Structures are given as C-alpha cells and as structure tokens.
Amino acid sequence: MARSESDSDYEPLESSAQLKKKVHIFNKAQLMGLIFTLTDEYDSVNSENCMVQDAYSKLKRDIRELEHETKVLKVKKLKLT
C-alpha cells in the first residue's frame, strides 16, 4: 500500500482482517491518514486498471486487424494456386 510521510506512525498491516481488528483503536488523525492512504491507493489501482483496459482494447483491435489480414492472405494464396 502506498504510504505518505504522515503515515510513519502506523504499523504495517498484514491483511484487511487485521486492519478491521485495529481500526477501532486509531485516533482521528490516524483514521484520516488511513483514509488518505486508501484513497491514494484506490486512485493508483484505478489508474493502472484504465491503462490495462486501454492496452486490452488495442490488443483486441490488433487481433481483429491480423485476422482480417490472414483472410486476405488466404484468398491471395488460393488465387495463386
């Protein structure tokens, strides 16, 4: 998880279950820091997801173009034989 300088007083959490157990003992400043950290992490994951979706769309378009080119080449091959 991405961490800012203000998060230095947090212990690393092993899982969301562990976070659920510890969150009730956090003070307001720690909770705000956690919220900002989670928001930053969400934005980062969302950005990566968008990049992956763009790459996937480009690959699908490339596949369609290659399939079309394969058909064209098969027709040309048949005409030559």
One Martini backbone bead per residue (centre of mass of N, CA, C, O) as a GRO file, in nm:
protein
   81
    1MET     BB    1   0.098   0.035   0.021
    2ALA     BB    2   0.077   0.351   0.009
    3ARG     BB    3   0.295   0.602   0.160
    4SER     BB    4   0.323   0.858   0.371
    5GLU     BB    5   0.484   1.049   0.598
    6SER     BB    6   0.231   1.049   0.806
    7ASP     BB    7   0.242   0.711   0.825
    8SER     BB    8   0.488   0.630   1.020
    9ASP     BB    9   0.302   0.535   1.284
   10TYR     BB   10   0.238   0.281   1.131
   11GLU     BB   11   0.171  -0.035   1.111
   12PRO     BB   12   0.196  -0.295   0.935
   13LEU     BB   13  -0.050  -0.459   0.749
   14GLU     BB   14  -0.147  -0.783   0.655
   15SER     BB   15  -0.468  -0.724   0.662
   16SER     BB   16  -0.798  -0.651   0.663
   17ALA     BB   17  -0.857  -0.801   0.925
   18GLN     BB   18  -0.649  -0.651   1.094
   19LEU     BB   19  -0.763  -0.371   1.047
   20LYS     BB   20  -1.043  -0.423   1.175
   21LYS     BB   21  -0.921  -0.474   1.462
   22LYS     BB   22  -0.754  -0.180   1.481
   23VAL     BB   23  -0.940   0.073   1.406
   24HIS     BB   24  -1.071   0.133   1.695
   25ILE     BB   25  -0.777   0.257   1.810
   26PHE     BB   26  -0.785   0.493   1.640
   27ASN     BB   27  -0.739   0.806   1.573
   28LYS     BB   28  -0.825   1.064   1.383
   29ALA     BB   29  -0.550   1.102   1.241
   30GLN     BB   30  -0.516   0.804   1.160
   31LEU     BB   31  -0.776   0.782   0.996
   32MET     BB   32  -0.709   1.002   0.792
   33GLY     BB   33  -0.451   0.870   0.690
   34LEU     BB   34  -0.589   0.612   0.593
   35ILE     BB   35  -0.780   0.743   0.394
   36PHE     BB   36  -0.561   0.870   0.214
   37THR     BB   37  -0.417   0.608   0.148
   38LEU     BB   38  -0.660   0.462   0.020
   39THR     BB   39  -0.717   0.674  -0.195
   40ASP     BB   40  -0.443   0.657  -0.337
   41GLU     BB   41  -0.458   0.354  -0.399
   42TYR     BB   42  -0.715   0.365  -0.566
   43ASP     BB   43  -0.609   0.558  -0.784
   44SER     BB   44  -0.379   0.374  -0.874
   45VAL     BB   45  -0.550   0.126  -0.953
   46ASN     BB   46  -0.737   0.274  -1.150
   47SER     BB   47  -0.516   0.364  -1.344
   48GLU     BB   48  -0.411   0.082  -1.412
   49ASN     BB   49  -0.680  -0.022  -1.521
   50CYS     BB   50  -0.701   0.175  -1.758
   51MET     BB   51  -0.440   0.084  -1.897
   52VAL     BB   52  -0.526  -0.210  -1.938
   53GLN     BB   53  -0.780  -0.152  -2.105
   54ASP     BB   54  -0.633  -0.010  -2.335
   55ALA     BB   55  -0.447  -0.245  -2.412
   56TYR     BB   56  -0.676  -0.444  -2.469
   57SER     BB   57  -0.811  -0.284  -2.697
   58LYS     BB   58  -0.562  -0.282  -2.883
   59LEU     BB   59  -0.533  -0.591  -2.905
   60LYS     BB   60  -0.808  -0.646  -3.027
   61ARG     BB   61  -0.760  -0.475  -3.280
   62ASP     BB   62  -0.511  -0.631  -3.377
   63ILE     BB   63  -0.652  -0.902  -3.410
   64ARG     BB   64  -0.859  -0.816  -3.620
   65GLU     BB   65  -0.649  -0.726  -3.829
   66LEU     BB   66  -0.504  -1.003  -3.850
   67GLU     BB   67  -0.749  -1.167  -3.938
   68HIS     BB   68  -0.797  -1.009  -4.196
   69GLU     BB   69  -0.516  -1.053  -4.321
   70THR     BB   70  -0.538  -1.361  -4.329
   71LYS     BB   71  -0.775  -1.375  -4.526
   72VAL     BB   72  -0.639  -1.224  -4.757
   73LEU     BB   73  -0.399  -1.423  -4.788
   74LYS     BB   74  -0.570  -1.675  -4.850
   75VAL     BB   75  -0.694  -1.566  -5.109
   76LYS     BB   76  -0.428  -1.518  -5.258
   77LYS     BB   77  -0.331  -1.809  -5.243
   78LEU     BB   78  -0.567  -1.933  -5.403
   79LYS     BB   79  -0.515  -1.769  -5.665
   80LEU     BB   80  -0.220  -1.889  -5.710
   81THR     BB   81  -0.320  -2.213  -5.710
   0.00000   0.00000   0.00000
